[in-house]
Amino acid sequence: SQKEYLLAFIQGDAGLDWSRNRYGWDEETDECDWDGVKCDKRGQITAIDIQGSHLLATIPPELSKITSLTHLYVGSNKLYGTVPREISSLPNLVQIDLSLNNLSGVVPLMKSSSKTLEVMNFAYNQFNGTLPRKISRNMHRLTILDVNHNRLSGNIPMELGNLWPLVQLELSDNLFSGPIPESLGSLSNL
């Protein structure tokens, strides 16, 4: 159930302490009434906003089962580990904010939500490797891509020039090498 998927955020003693300091986040309370959770009229979770709540946890792969999720705001916490591949299968995601955590591994490709995604904020983490060339595939609504302050390396993909709706592109404070792709010059909304 949706409730079980959310409760997967509560990990160890730190998770129990965290849940005691917010309304809901237990088996008894309806998850649509929990702090930081919004639901539609049918009781399906559409938004999780637990930014700045000092949550110490990994991102549970179970979140990917909340297919009605459109907004995932978990920035400014103490999240660590890698982003589960399953998260990229959320089909209706419009905004995802994982910024200001201690997440590592590769930047997730948000394949399933590519037609709906407008904001990807992965800034101020420990993501490493290259910025995937496929990150721009079918991203026709993406207006903000922020990966600054990570450990990304290699070339900046020229495919970013295909993200014509972008109004904000943040790549600073990484370990990129090589020239800035000329294709970025075609992003007229920046």
C-alpha positions as CSV (number, residue, x, y, z in Angstrom):
1,S,0.0,0.0,0.0
2,Q,1.0,3.6,-0.4
3,K,1.4,3.9,3.4
4,E,3.9,1.0,3.4
5,Y,5.9,2.6,0.6
6,L,6.2,5.9,2.5
7,L,7.0,4.1,5.8
8,A,10.0,2.7,4.1
9,F,11.6,6.2,4.7
10,I,11.7,5.4,8.4
11,Q,14.9,3.6,8.9
12,G,16.5,2.7,12.2
13,D,16.4,4.7,15.4
14,A,17.0,8.0,13.5
15,G,14.0,7.3,11.4
16,L,11.8,6.5,14.4
17,D,12.9,9.8,16.0
18,W,12.2,11.6,12.8
19,S,8.7,10.2,12.5
20,R,7.8,11.0,16.1
21,N,8.4,14.7,15.3
22,R,5.8,14.9,12.5
23,Y,2.1,14.3,12.3
24,G,1.2,10.9,11.0
25,W,4.0,8.8,9.6
26,D,2.6,5.8,11.4
27,E,0.3,2.8,10.7
28,E,-2.8,4.4,12.3
29,T,-3.1,7.7,10.6
30,D,-4.4,8.1,7.0
31,E,-1.3,8.9,4.9
32,C,-3.1,11.7,3.1
33,D,-3.2,13.5,6.5
34,W,0.5,13.1,7.2
35,D,2.9,16.1,7.4
36,G,4.4,16.6,3.9
37,V,2.1,14.4,2.0
38,K,-0.6,15.5,-0.5
39,C,-3.2,13.3,-2.1
40,D,-5.7,13.8,-4.9
41,K,-9.5,13.4,-4.4
42,R,-9.2,9.6,-4.9
43,G,-6.7,9.3,-2.0
44,Q,-3.7,8.8,-4.3
45,I,-0.4,10.4,-3.2
46,T,0.6,13.2,-5.6
47,A,3.2,15.0,-3.6
48,I,5.8,14.3,-0.9
49,D,7.4,17.4,0.6
50,I,9.7,16.7,3.5
51,Q,12.3,19.2,2.6
52,G,14.5,20.4,5.4
53,S,13.2,17.9,7.9
54,H,16.5,16.4,8.9
55,L,15.6,12.9,7.7
56,L,18.5,10.5,7.9
57,A,17.8,7.7,5.4
58,T,18.3,6.2,2.0
59,I,15.7,6.8,-0.7
60,P,13.6,3.6,-0.6
61,P,13.0,1.9,-4.0
62,E,9.4,1.4,-2.8
63,L,8.6,5.0,-3.7
64,S,8.6,4.0,-7.3
65,K,5.3,2.1,-6.6
66,I,3.5,5.4,-5.9
67,T,2.8,6.0,-9.6
68,S,0.5,8.9,-9.0
69,L,3.4,10.9,-7.5
70,T,4.0,14.2,-9.4
71,H,6.2,16.1,-6.9
72,L,9.0,14.7,-4.8
73,Y,10.7,17.2,-2.6
74,V,13.3,15.7,-0.3
75,G,16.0,18.3,-0.5
76,S,17.9,19.7,2.5
77,N,17.9,16.5,4.5
78,K,20.5,13.9,5.4
79,L,19.8,11.4,2.6
80,Y,22.7,9.2,1.6
81,G,23.5,6.3,-0.7
82,T,22.5,6.0,-4.3
83,V,19.2,6.9,-5.9
84,P,17.4,3.6,-6.6
85,R,17.0,2.9,-10.3
86,E,13.3,2.3,-9.7
87,I,12.8,6.0,-9.0
88,S,13.4,6.7,-12.7
89,S,10.2,4.7,-13.5
90,L,7.8,7.2,-11.9
91,P,5.6,8.0,-14.9
92,N,3.9,11.2,-13.8
93,L,6.7,13.1,-12.0
94,V,6.7,16.8,-12.8
95,Q,9.3,18.0,-10.2
96,I,12.0,16.2,-8.3
97,D,14.3,17.9,-5.8
98,L,17.0,15.8,-4.2
99,S,19.3,18.8,-3.5
100,L,21.4,19.4,-0.4
101,N,21.8,15.8,0.7
102,N,24.7,13.3,0.6
103,L,23.5,11.2,-2.3
104,S,26.1,9.5,-4.5
105,G,26.5,7.3,-7.5
106,V,25.3,8.3,-11.0
107,V,22.7,11.0,-11.8
108,P,19.5,9.1,-12.4
109,L,17.9,9.0,-15.8
110,M,14.3,9.9,-15.4
111,K,13.1,7.8,-18.3
112,S,9.5,7.2,-17.5
113,S,8.7,10.7,-16.6
114,S,10.5,12.3,-19.5
115,K,7.3,13.7,-21.1
116,T,6.1,15.3,-17.8
117,L,9.3,16.3,-16.0
118,E,9.8,20.1,-15.6
119,V,12.3,20.4,-12.8
120,M,15.3,18.2,-11.9
121,N,17.3,19.5,-8.9
122,F,20.2,17.2,-7.9
123,A,22.5,20.0,-6.7
124,Y,24.8,19.8,-3.7
125,N,25.3,16.1,-3.4
126,Q,28.1,13.7,-4.2
127,F,26.9,12.4,-7.6
128,N,29.8,11.2,-9.7
129,G,30.6,9.8,-13.1
130,T,29.5,11.5,-16.3
131,L,26.3,13.4,-16.9
132,P,24.4,10.9,-19.0
133,R,24.1,11.8,-22.7
134,K,20.6,10.4,-22.7
135,I,19.5,12.8,-20.0
136,S,17.9,15.0,-22.7
137,R,16.0,12.3,-24.5
138,N,12.3,13.2,-24.8
139,M,12.6,15.9,-22.1
140,H,10.3,18.3,-23.9
141,R,9.1,20.1,-20.7
142,L,12.3,20.4,-18.7
143,T,12.8,24.0,-17.6
144,I,15.3,23.5,-14.8
145,L,18.3,21.1,-14.7
146,D,20.5,21.7,-11.7
147,V,23.5,19.4,-10.9
148,N,25.9,22.0,-9.5
149,H,28.2,21.1,-6.6
150,N,28.6,17.4,-7.3
151,R,31.6,15.4,-8.5
152,L,30.5,14.9,-12.1
153,S,33.3,14.6,-14.6
154,G,34.0,14.0,-18.3
155,N,32.6,16.2,-21.1
156,I,29.4,18.2,-20.8
157,P,27.1,16.3,-23.2
158,M,26.3,18.3,-26.4
159,E,22.8,16.7,-26.2
160,L,21.9,19.2,-23.5
161,G,21.4,21.6,-26.4
162,N,18.3,19.6,-27.2
163,L,16.6,20.8,-24.0
164,W,15.2,23.9,-25.6
165,P,12.6,24.7,-22.9
166,L,15.4,25.2,-20.3
167,V,15.4,28.5,-18.4
168,Q,18.0,27.4,-15.9
169,L,21.0,25.1,-16.4
170,E,23.3,24.8,-13.5
171,L,26.5,22.8,-14.0
172,S,29.1,24.6,-11.9
173,D,31.4,23.2,-9.2
174,N,31.8,19.8,-10.8
175,L,34.9,18.2,-12.4
176,F,33.8,18.6,-16.1
177,S,36.6,18.7,-18.7
178,G,36.7,19.7,-22.3
179,P,35.0,22.6,-24.1
180,I,31.5,23.9,-23.5
181,P,29.4,22.4,-26.2
182,E,28.4,24.9,-28.9
183,S,24.9,23.4,-28.9
184,L,24.2,25.1,-25.5
185,G,24.2,28.4,-27.5
186,S,20.9,27.4,-29.0
187,L,19.2,27.4,-25.6
188,S,17.6,30.8,-26.1
189,N,15.6,30.8,-22.8
190,L,18.6,30.6,-20.6
